[in-house]
Amino acid sequence: MLFDDLNTIPLVWVASTQTHPDCNLGDALSAVLVAVLSGKPVRRAAFDRPEDRLAAVGTIGQNFREGEIHFWGTGLDAARHPVHGAKEPFGLAPDTKIVAHAVRGRFTGRALEAAGVADPGVYGDPVLLLPKIVPPEAEKTRELGIILHISELEQATATGGVKEIFKRYRIPPELEDEAILVNTYTAANFPAMKAKIREIQSCRRILSTSLHGIVLAEIYGIPCAWFATYPGGLMRLPVEDPAAKIDHRFRDFYSGVGASHVLAYAQDRGQPTDFAAAMTAIDREWRPLAYDGRALYDAFPLAKAVSFDDPLWPAPEGLMNSIPF
């Protein structure tokens, strides 16, 4: 199996830094999932070094240069080239090889094929497997969780609030005890990440501008909608319709779980939101995903330390503490 001769797994993810010491939950879960499935510690590998390495969670496939990169549930931006950026569509950088074992969705698979890389035909974001590690245990205490994208924060920290210019996030007085804004940054440790997941689990509904806010809502069976950033209210947007205004990350994710539409609640960020109407619409239109994750588990390219049929996968404290989030 891949990396069997290594004591630690070289994994690429968007990690914390000295400048940004907090970690973004969705990105950091890549290291958790790979460590738990392999039973081995992970180390940070670079996007641009000539070594063999693994990539899992995130829209990161367009960033690799040099070496051999193994994709497991990875997404990419088909409009960005690793060398030329937005000037060219995705393609392989010189001296770079990508081996795709699974990818996040069908649109990532198509972009790889266009670049000469085989689409593995196995789809899904690895975070879909998270309930095996962090089961749904939180009590429901809020009617609505509104999950921000990190670009909407005043500061890139776990305590950063939403930028004042975004009026759609202003919670009216009558909902102050019923709705919360959720920032996906956490302290760079597994207990803090679990606490953030519990915060999301405590909500009866989710509106999310963050992709992994939606992924977490879907996997824990929380009625949810993508909080699109243009006017329009509730919409069911066809995944395969190129004219449908869908963020490419959400389009890719939902294509990977076999969904035909993306449920969206669209609201201009400069205007207040009727959150009561949004909750009513979500209750009426949301349906749970039909996705079990077995093919994604089977495609994991390392020797596995856990079985898909196990109800829970242990995350040993020592292993989690070893992760350089």
N, C-alpha and C positions, 0 to 999 in steps of 0.2 A: 504494500500500500504506500501511498504518497507520504514522504517524510517519516517513514517507519524508523529510520536510523537516527532520527533527531530526538533529543530530550525535550526541546521546546519547539512550538510550531511558529514559523515565520508568517505572521498575519498582517495584512495591511488594512488599516481602518483610520478614520479621522479621529485622532486621539486628542487628549488635553495637551496643553503646552505650558511653559512657564508664563507666557503672556495671557493665556486662557486656561487657568488651572481647573475649571469645572469641565465636565464632559457632557456632550449631548447624548441623551438617553439612547436614541435609535442607533447611533454610531457605536456607542460603547457596548451595546448588547451583542455586537458581532463577536467580540472577544469572549463574552460569557458563553455564548452558544458553542463556539468552536472548542473552548476549553472543556466544557461539560461533555460534549459528544465525543471528543477524543480522549478525555481523561488526562490531558497533558497541559502544562502551562503554555501560554502564548507569549511571543515577544513581538515588539513593534518592528515591522519591516517597512522599507521605504517604497514610495511610488516609483522611484526612478533609479533603481540600482540593479546591476546585472546579476541577480540571484533568483532562484526558484522561490516562489512564495504563494500564499493563499489569499484570496479576497472573498468576503462574504457579504455582510449587510452594507447597503448604501448605494447611492448613485455615484459610483466612483470609477466605473469601468473605463471612462474616457480619460483618465488621468495617468495611465500607466505608460512608462517608457523603460525599455531595456529588460532583459531577462525573460523568464517564463512565469506567467501568472495563471493560477488555477482559480476559476470562478465557481463559487457555490452560492447560488441565490443572489448574485450581484446584479445591480442595475447599471445603466449608463445613459448618458445624454447623447442621443444620436446626432444632435446638431453641433457637437463639439469634437474637435480633433485633439489628440494628446500633444501635438506639437504646434499646430496652427490655430488652436482655439476655435472661436466661433466663425472664423473665416472659411472653414471647411467642415463638412460632415465627418462623423466618426470614421476613423481608419486606424490601422496599426502603425505605431511609431517604428522607426528603424530599430533593428536588433531586438525586437519584442515579439514574444509568442504568447498567445492566450489559448488556454485549454478550458473549455466551458463544460462543467459537469452538470450544472443547473444554473439557471438565470432567473431573475426576478419575474420577468414577464415575456410575453410574445414579442413585444416591440424591441426589447433588448436582444432577443434571439434573432430578429430580422436584421437589426443593425449589425450584429456580429456576422451574419451570413453575407451581408453586402460588403463586408470588409474581408471576406475570405475565411472566416472562422465558423466552424460547424455549430449550428444551433442544436443544443443537446436534446431539445424536446421535453425537458423537465423544468417546471416553473414553480416559483414561489419565493417569497421573502423569508429568509431563515427565522425572522421574529415570529412567524406563524407557529413555530414549535415551542415558543416560550412557556405556554401553560404547563408543559411537562416539568419546568424548572421552578416557575413562580405560579402556583395554582391560584384560581380566583377565590380569595378569602375575605376581601374587604366588605364591610357593611355599607349599604347604600345610604349616604347621608346628604347628597346633593342631587338636585333635579337635572342640572346641566353642567358639564365641564366644557370649557372653551379653550382649546389648545392652540397656542401661538406657534408660529414659525420663528426660528431664532433670529431671522432678519428683522422681525418686528419689535425686537426688544431694544430698550434704551441702552442696556449693557449686556455683554455676552457673559453673563454670570447666572448662577442659580437664583439669585435674588433680584435679577433685572426685571423691571416692569415694562409694560407695553408703551410704545412711543405715543405721546399725547396726540399726535396728528391723526391717529387711527380711531376715529370716533365710534366705529362699529363695535368696539370692545367695551364701551361704557355700559356697565350693568346698572339698570334703573333701581331706585330704592326698594321697590316692591320685590325685587329678586335678589337683593344683596345677601340674604341668608340661603338662597336656593341655587345660586350659580357661582362658579369660580373660574378665574383665568389660570391656566396651567402653563408654566414655563418648563420646557423639556430639558433644560440644563440641570445637572445635579452635581453634588460633590463627587469627586472621582473615586468612588468606592461602591462595592456591591450593596451594602445595606442602604445607602442613600438612593441607589437606583431602585431597589425594591420598594422603598417608601414612596417614590414617585409613581411607580406602577400601582401601588395600593391607592394613591390619590386618584388616579384615573379610574381604577376599579370602583371607587366609591361613588361615581356619578351614574345616574340612571340614563343619561344620554350624553353624546359627545358631538360637538362641532369642532372640526380641526382643520387648520391651515397646514399643520405639520403632517407629512406622510405617515410617520410612525405613530403619531397620535391616532390616526385612523386605523393603522394596522393593529395597534393595541386594543382599540375599541372593538374591532371586528373579532379578534381572537378570543376576547372575553365575553362575546355575545352582548355587547352594549350597543343599543340602537345609535346610529351615527350618520353623519353626512360630512362630506368635504365642504369646508367653509370657503367657497370660491370668492375671489376678490373683485368681482364685477357685479353690477345689478342683475336682478332677475328672480330672486326668491327660490323656491324649491324647483329642482329640475332632475329628470332622469336622462343622463347624457350617454348616448350610445358609444361604447368603447371603440368600435371600429369605424366610426364616422369621423373622417379627418376634419370636417367642418365644426364638430362639437368642440367647444372651448374647454378643454380638459388639460390641466397641468400634466406634462408628459410623465412625471413620476407616478401620479395616481392612475393614469391610463395604463401604464405598464403593470403596476401592481394588480389592478383589477383584472387585466387580461390574463395574468398569471394564475389567478384563482378561478378562472372560468366564468367570470361575471360578464354579462352582456352590456351592462350599464354602470355608470358611476352615479350614485345618489349625491347630489350637490345642493347646498343652500347658498345661493349667490347674493352677496351684499357688498356694495362699494365700501372700501375701508374708510372713506371720509364721511359716511352717513351712519346715524344710529341704527341699530338692529332691533327688530321686533322679535325678541327672544321667545316670547310666548307662542307666536305664530311658527317660529322655527321648530320648537319642541313638538307642537301639534303635528306639523308636517312630517317630522322624523318618525313619530309614533305611527303615523298612518302609512308611510311608504317604505320604511326600512325592512329588509328581510335578511336573515342570517346567511352567512356564506356556507356553501357546501364544499368543504376542502378538508382532507384529513392529514395531508402532509407526508404520507408514507413514501411516495416517490421521491420527495425532496430529501427525506431521511436516507433512503437507499442510495441516493446520489452523492452523499457526503463522501469525499474522496480519501479520507483518512480511516484508519482502523477505528472502530467504534467501541466506546466503553459502556454504552447503554443500549438497551433494546427498545425499538419503537413500541413494543407491546407493554413495556413497563408503565404503570400509571404515573409515576413520578421519576424524574432524573435527579439524582443528588448533585448538589453544587457544594463540594467540601470547602469549608472556610479557608483552609490553607491554599487551595487551588485558586479561589476567588481573590484572596489577598495577594497572590503572586502576579496578578494581572496589572500591567502598567497602564491603567486607564488614561 
